């Protein structure tokens, strides 16, 4: 019997999952994605990665500004009468009245081990929290955010110094593989969904640029977690003489100094608990990323400089 699937997603994270379904013969009737966004300088309109791949694969797509109080999209989905909606980092809340518009509901692939890290930024928050593992959860969408019953969880270890971009790629490919192990049972209403333990829920708040500000009173591990968790965007940073410097890669050092002091010519900076971090890659405001050996040749940040917390 011909099944109809709706796919809802926006960023690069969702692309391998959509491609996996398409390439394995699962019929995607329509794709929903966020509308194109103006670039920061406003010169260019950027389509979402999911819109780009939908166009490449000749899949119909829709990109409403919002589904809330959207009668046109409600009527469209009701008429479509799809078997299932799969949601992967769509970036919009699915209104309660939409959830009954497919025969088997709306299923979300979420980038954490639920009920831990419900919300907008689970990958970043797990790295910043120095978690030992993360994963993906396949869950039914209910009215409350990321709190629906779960059919399967797949875990990976978080290795030292892996950043959010690398973990996002790993989880995306894992999801692209594992959705194929689950979708037939979900479509045939044979999947076993179990309630989450809501008492253990934690929340991954949306990342703001200001979350990237480094506090040199923190221990080295916490600073490294912030650098890795916020790579590539918005990035962990410090301010020196009015300029922003984004740290792209660093490791724990072994030198001592005052909090925020540049201890040596290799840009090793002292931090909390008598620890330090060695910066390996850095990006000065308005400039290209640089390896530390290249950066220090022309830098105004010298041994003995002190970077104060703002």
Secondary structure, 3 states (H helix, E strand, C coil): CCCCEEEEECCHHHHHHHHHHHHCCCCEEEEECCCCEECCCCCCEECCHHHHHHHHCCCCEECCCCCCCCHHHHHHHHHHCCCEEEEECCCCCCCHHHCCCCCCCEEEEECCCCCCCEECCHHHHHHHCCCCEEEEEEEECCCCCCCCCEEEEEEEECCCCCCHHHHHHHHHHHHHHHHHHHHHHHHCCCCCCECCCHHHCCEECCCCHHHHECCCCCCHHHHHHHHHHCCCCCCEEEEECCEEEEEEEEEECCCCCCCCEECCCCCEEEECCCEEEEEEEEEECCCCCEEHHHHCCCCCCCCCCECCCC
